[in-house]
Amino acid sequence: MNSAQVDFQQVRIKHILFKSKVRSVLYGGVLDTAFFSEAGPINQWFSKVGRVKYAQEPELFSLHKTHNELMANAQRLFSLYRSGSIDQAHQGMKDIEKLSDKFQGLLTQIEKRLSVRADVY
């Protein structure tokens, strides 16, 4: 596994954990405020790895934008849940899943292109 594969595998795992934590909160779990903050692990990945090593990749901006949309949606769902609109919050997981698919697709595009480049060299 090359360096890029490791980097993108790390953010993919963090993303899967993100979805799990959103679902957990919406089913009565405790909100991990640090995880869902600007200092959270996915934002840290973008700051320390994504924008440092892969800023030239065309999908990186879209990937970061999609993550920001996921964060905004998660916060909206947490708010719905806290206000007692639990069914609405649960329904909102569909939006999280759609954005997650987009996020995963962008990751796959970057990985494929980088693996082709690695094969050429």
SEDOTI-424373 format. One record per residue (C-alpha): residue in three letters; residue number from 1; y, z, x. Coordinates in pm, 1 decimal. Example, Ala and Ser with C-alpha at 12.3 -4.5 7.8 and 13.67 -1.06 7.14 Angstrom:
<atoms>
<atom><aa>ALA</aa><i>1</i><py>-450.0</py><pz>780.0</pz><px>1230.0</px></atom>
<atom><aa>SER</aa><i>2</i><py>-106.0</py><pz>714.0</pz><px>1367.0</px></atom>
</atoms>
This chain:
<atoms>
<atom><aa>MET</aa><i>1</i><py>0.0</py><pz>0.0</pz><px>0.0</px></atom>
<atom><aa>ASN</aa><i>2</i><py>334.5</py><pz>-102.4</pz><px>151.6</px></atom>
<atom><aa>SER</aa><i>3</i><py>658.4</py><pz>95.7</pz><px>143.3</px></atom>
<atom><aa>ALA</aa><i>4</i><py>798.3</py><pz>-83.8</pz><px>-162.7</px></atom>
<atom><aa>GLN</aa><i>5</i><py>478.5</py><pz>-24.6</pz><px>-358.2</px></atom>
<atom><aa>VAL</aa><i>6</i><py>495.9</py><pz>346.1</pz><px>-278.7</px></atom>
<atom><aa>ASP</aa><i>7</i><py>863.2</py><pz>362.2</pz><px>-376.6</px></atom>
<atom><aa>PHE</aa><i>8</i><py>804.7</py><pz>194.0</pz><px>-711.1</px></atom>
<atom><aa>GLN</aa><i>9</i><py>488.7</py><pz>392.9</pz><px>-777.7</px></atom>
<atom><aa>GLN</aa><i>10</i><py>695.6</py><pz>710.0</pz><px>-732.0</px></atom>
<atom><aa>VAL</aa><i>11</i><py>957.9</py><pz>606.3</pz><px>-986.6</px></atom>
<atom><aa>ARG</aa><i>12</i><py>686.3</py><pz>487.7</pz><px>-1226.5</px></atom>
<atom><aa>ILE</aa><i>13</i><py>520.3</py><pz>831.6</pz><px>-1214.1</px></atom>
<atom><aa>LYS</aa><i>14</i><py>856.6</py><pz>1002.9</pz><px>-1266.0</px></atom>
<atom><aa>HIS</aa><i>15</i><py>919.8</py><pz>775.0</pz><px>-1563.4</px></atom>
<atom><aa>ILE</aa><i>16</i><py>583.5</py><pz>859.9</pz><px>-1721.8</px></atom>
<atom><aa>LEU</aa><i>17</i><py>665.5</py><pz>1227.6</pz><px>-1674.6</px></atom>
<atom><aa>PHE</aa><i>18</i><py>1003.8</py><pz>1161.8</pz><px>-1841.5</px></atom>
<atom><aa>LYS</aa><i>19</i><py>833.6</py><pz>1026.3</pz><px>-2154.1</px></atom>
<atom><aa>SER</aa><i>20</i><py>589.0</py><pz>1315.5</pz><px>-2157.1</px></atom>
<atom><aa>LYS</aa><i>21</i><py>871.0</py><pz>1569.3</pz><px>-2133.2</px></atom>
<atom><aa>VAL</aa><i>22</i><py>1065.3</py><pz>1401.5</pz><px>-2416.7</px></atom>
<atom><aa>ARG</aa><i>23</i><py>758.1</py><pz>1410.6</pz><px>-2638.7</px></atom>
<atom><aa>SER</aa><i>24</i><py>690.9</py><pz>1771.4</pz><px>-2544.1</px></atom>
<atom><aa>VAL</aa><i>25</i><py>1039.9</py><pz>1883.1</pz><px>-2647.9</px></atom>
<atom><aa>LEU</aa><i>26</i><py>1012.6</py><pz>1698.5</pz><px>-2979.0</px></atom>
<atom><aa>TYR</aa><i>27</i><py>690.8</py><pz>1884.2</pz><px>-3053.4</px></atom>
<atom><aa>GLY</aa><i>28</i><py>824.9</py><pz>2230.7</pz><px>-2976.4</px></atom>
<atom><aa>GLY</aa><i>29</i><py>817.0</py><pz>2249.5</pz><px>-2597.9</px></atom>
<atom><aa>VAL</aa><i>30</i><py>1093.4</py><pz>2389.4</pz><px>-2381.3</px></atom>
<atom><aa>LEU</aa><i>31</i><py>1367.8</py><pz>2150.5</pz><px>-2268.5</px></atom>
<atom><aa>ASP</aa><i>32</i><py>1373.5</py><pz>2109.8</pz><px>-1889.5</px></atom>
<atom><aa>THR</aa><i>33</i><py>1750.4</py><pz>2072.4</pz><px>-1854.5</px></atom>
<atom><aa>ALA</aa><i>34</i><py>1732.5</py><pz>2010.9</pz><px>-1478.9</px></atom>
<atom><aa>PHE</aa><i>35</i><py>1491.7</py><pz>1720.6</pz><px>-1528.4</px></atom>
<atom><aa>PHE</aa><i>36</i><py>1722.1</py><pz>1557.1</pz><px>-1785.3</px></atom>
<atom><aa>SER</aa><i>37</i><py>2038.7</py><pz>1608.1</pz><px>-1579.9</px></atom>
<atom><aa>GLU</aa><i>38</i><py>2221.5</py><pz>1381.5</pz><px>-1336.4</px></atom>
<atom><aa>ALA</aa><i>39</i><py>2036.9</py><pz>1572.0</pz><px>-1063.0</px></atom>
<atom><aa>GLY</aa><i>40</i><py>1698.3</py><pz>1495.0</pz><px>-1220.2</px></atom>
<atom><aa>PRO</aa><i>41</i><py>1419.9</py><pz>1322.8</pz><px>-1026.2</px></atom>
<atom><aa>ILE</aa><i>42</i><py>1470.7</py><pz>970.3</pz><px>-1160.3</px></atom>
<atom><aa>ASN</aa><i>43</i><py>1845.4</py><pz>974.3</pz><px>-1096.1</px></atom>
<atom><aa>GLN</aa><i>44</i><py>1770.2</py><pz>1110.9</pz><px>-748.7</px></atom>
<atom><aa>TRP</aa><i>45</i><py>1530.1</py><pz>821.2</pz><px>-690.6</px></atom>
<atom><aa>PHE</aa><i>46</i><py>1803.3</py><pz>574.2</pz><px>-780.9</px></atom>
<atom><aa>SER</aa><i>47</i><py>2052.1</py><pz>751.3</pz><px>-551.9</px></atom>
<atom><aa>LYS</aa><i>48</i><py>1827.4</py><pz>801.4</pz><px>-251.7</px></atom>
<atom><aa>VAL</aa><i>49</i><py>1581.3</py><pz>512.7</pz><px>-272.2</px></atom>
<atom><aa>GLY</aa><i>50</i><py>1669.5</py><pz>251.3</pz><px>-533.4</px></atom>
<atom><aa>ARG</aa><i>51</i><py>2032.2</py><pz>182.6</pz><px>-445.0</px></atom>
<atom><aa>VAL</aa><i>52</i><py>1968.5</py><pz>237.2</pz><px>-74.3</px></atom>
<atom><aa>LYS</aa><i>53</i><py>1665.3</py><pz>13.4</pz><px>-21.6</px></atom>
<atom><aa>TYR</aa><i>54</i><py>1668.5</py><pz>-222.1</pz><px>-320.7</px></atom>
<atom><aa>ALA</aa><i>55</i><py>2034.5</py><pz>-271.6</pz><px>-415.1</px></atom>
<atom><aa>GLN</aa><i>56</i><py>1998.6</py><pz>-646.6</pz><px>-356.2</px></atom>
<atom><aa>GLU</aa><i>57</i><py>1719.5</py><pz>-681.0</pz><px>-613.8</px></atom>
<atom><aa>PRO</aa><i>58</i><py>1858.0</py><pz>-840.5</pz><px>-930.4</px></atom>
<atom><aa>GLU</aa><i>59</i><py>1658.5</py><pz>-618.0</pz><px>-1165.3</px></atom>
<atom><aa>LEU</aa><i>60</i><py>1773.8</py><pz>-289.8</pz><px>-1011.2</px></atom>
<atom><aa>PHE</aa><i>61</i><py>2097.9</py><pz>-279.7</pz><px>-1212.2</px></atom>
<atom><aa>SER</aa><i>62</i><py>1903.5</py><pz>-346.6</pz><px>-1535.4</px></atom>
<atom><aa>LEU</aa><i>63</i><py>1644.3</py><pz>-87.3</pz><px>-1437.9</px></atom>
<atom><aa>HIS</aa><i>64</i><py>1912.1</py><pz>177.3</pz><px>-1387.0</px></atom>
<atom><aa>LYS</aa><i>65</i><py>2090.3</py><pz>76.3</pz><px>-1707.8</px></atom>
<atom><aa>THR</aa><i>66</i><py>1763.6</py><pz>102.5</pz><px>-1900.7</px></atom>
<atom><aa>HIS</aa><i>67</i><py>1701.9</py><pz>448.5</pz><px>-1756.7</px></atom>
<atom><aa>ASN</aa><i>68</i><py>2051.6</py><pz>553.1</pz><px>-1868.0</px></atom>
<atom><aa>GLU</aa><i>69</i><py>1971.5</py><pz>423.9</pz><px>-2218.2</px></atom>
<atom><aa>LEU</aa><i>70</i><py>1649.8</py><pz>625.6</pz><px>-2213.5</px></atom>
<atom><aa>MET</aa><i>71</i><py>1844.3</py><pz>937.2</pz><px>-2113.9</px></atom>
<atom><aa>ALA</aa><i>72</i><py>2101.7</py><pz>883.4</pz><px>-2390.1</px></atom>
<atom><aa>ASN</aa><i>73</i><py>1826.8</py><pz>827.9</pz><px>-2647.4</px></atom>
<atom><aa>ALA</aa><i>74</i><py>1640.5</py><pz>1138.1</pz><px>-2532.1</px></atom>
<atom><aa>GLN</aa><i>75</i><py>1955.9</py><pz>1348.6</pz><px>-2565.9</px></atom>
<atom><aa>ARG</aa><i>76</i><py>2011.8</py><pz>1207.9</pz><px>-2915.8</px></atom>
<atom><aa>LEU</aa><i>77</i><py>1654.6</py><pz>1293.4</pz><px>-3014.1</px></atom>
<atom><aa>PHE</aa><i>78</i><py>1686.7</py><pz>1644.7</pz><px>-2872.0</px></atom>
<atom><aa>SER</aa><i>79</i><py>2001.7</py><pz>1690.1</pz><px>-3079.8</px></atom>
<atom><aa>LEU</aa><i>80</i><py>1825.2</py><pz>1566.9</pz><px>-3393.8</px></atom>
<atom><aa>TYR</aa><i>81</i><py>1537.9</py><pz>1803.8</pz><px>-3327.1</px></atom>
<atom><aa>ARG</aa><i>82</i><py>1769.0</py><pz>2103.3</pz><px>-3271.5</px></atom>
<atom><aa>SER</aa><i>83</i><py>1957.0</py><pz>2026.3</pz><px>-3593.7</px></atom>
<atom><aa>GLY</aa><i>84</i><py>1632.3</py><pz>2032.3</pz><px>-3791.2</px></atom>
<atom><aa>SER</aa><i>85</i><py>1587.3</py><pz>1655.8</pz><px>-3831.0</px></atom>
<atom><aa>ILE</aa><i>86</i><py>1242.5</py><pz>1677.9</pz><px>-3678.4</px></atom>
<atom><aa>ASP</aa><i>87</i><py>1091.7</py><pz>1376.1</pz><px>-3856.1</px></atom>
<atom><aa>GLN</aa><i>88</i><py>1386.1</py><pz>1160.6</pz><px>-3747.4</px></atom>
<atom><aa>ALA</aa><i>89</i><py>1346.8</py><pz>1283.3</pz><px>-3391.8</px></atom>
<atom><aa>HIS</aa><i>90</i><py>976.4</py><pz>1197.2</pz><px>-3398.6</px></atom>
<atom><aa>GLN</aa><i>91</i><py>1056.3</py><pz>850.1</pz><px>-3535.9</px></atom>
<atom><aa>GLY</aa><i>92</i><py>1300.4</py><pz>802.9</pz><px>-3248.6</px></atom>
<atom><aa>MET</aa><i>93</i><py>1012.7</py><pz>808.7</pz><px>-3003.0</px></atom>
<atom><aa>LYS</aa><i>94</i><py>960.5</py><pz>443.8</pz><px>-3103.2</px></atom>
<atom><aa>ASP</aa><i>95</i><py>1293.7</py><pz>362.8</pz><px>-2937.8</px></atom>
<atom><aa>ILE</aa><i>96</i><py>1189.7</py><pz>555.9</pz><px>-2628.3</px></atom>
<atom><aa>GLU</aa><i>97</i><py>864.0</py><pz>356.6</pz><px>-2616.5</px></atom>
<atom><aa>LYS</aa><i>98</i><py>1048.4</py><pz>22.3</pz><px>-2645.5</px></atom>
<atom><aa>LEU</aa><i>99</i><py>1289.1</py><pz>113.7</pz><px>-2368.1</px></atom>
<atom><aa>SER</aa><i>100</i><py>999.4</py><pz>244.4</pz><px>-2161.9</px></atom>
<atom><aa>ASP</aa><i>101</i><py>821.8</py><pz>-89.9</pz><px>-2194.0</px></atom>
<atom><aa>LYS</aa><i>102</i><py>1139.9</py><pz>-261.7</pz><px>-2074.8</px></atom>
<atom><aa>PHE</aa><i>103</i><py>1168.8</py><pz>-18.5</pz><px>-1781.0</px></atom>
<atom><aa>GLN</aa><i>104</i><py>804.3</py><pz>-73.1</pz><px>-1682.7</px></atom>
<atom><aa>GLY</aa><i>105</i><py>844.2</py><pz>-450.8</pz><px>-1712.8</px></atom>
<atom><aa>LEU</aa><i>106</i><py>1144.6</py><pz>-452.1</pz><px>-1481.2</px></atom>
<atom><aa>LEU</aa><i>107</i><py>954.0</py><pz>-241.0</pz><px>-1228.9</px></atom>
<atom><aa>THR</aa><i>108</i><py>664.8</py><pz>-485.3</pz><px>-1240.9</px></atom>
<atom><aa>GLN</aa><i>109</i><py>898.8</py><pz>-783.0</pz><px>-1184.5</px></atom>
<atom><aa>ILE</aa><i>110</i><py>1051.9</py><pz>-624.7</pz><px>-875.9</px></atom>
<atom><aa>GLU</aa><i>111</i><py>712.1</py><pz>-521.4</pz><px>-739.4</px></atom>
<atom><aa>LYS</aa><i>112</i><py>565.0</py><pz>-869.3</pz><px>-784.3</px></atom>
<atom><aa>ARG</aa><i>113</i><py>853.7</py><pz>-1041.0</pz><px>-610.8</px></atom>
<atom><aa>LEU</aa><i>114</i><py>849.1</py><pz>-793.0</pz><px>-323.4</px></atom>
<atom><aa>SER</aa><i>115</i><py>471.6</py><pz>-828.9</pz><px>-281.9</px></atom>
<atom><aa>VAL</aa><i>116</i><py>508.7</py><pz>-1208.2</pz><px>-262.2</px></atom>
<atom><aa>ARG</aa><i>117</i><py>774.1</py><pz>-1163.5</pz><px>7.4</px></atom>
<atom><aa>ALA</aa><i>118</i><py>545.4</py><pz>-925.2</pz><px>196.1</px></atom>
<atom><aa>ASP</aa><i>119</i><py>261.2</py><pz>-1180.3</pz><px>177.8</px></atom>
<atom><aa>VAL</aa><i>120</i><py>485.4</py><pz>-1450.5</pz><px>323.2</px></atom>
<atom><aa>TYR</aa><i>121</i><py>575.2</py><pz>-1242.2</pz><px>628.9</px></atom>
</atoms>
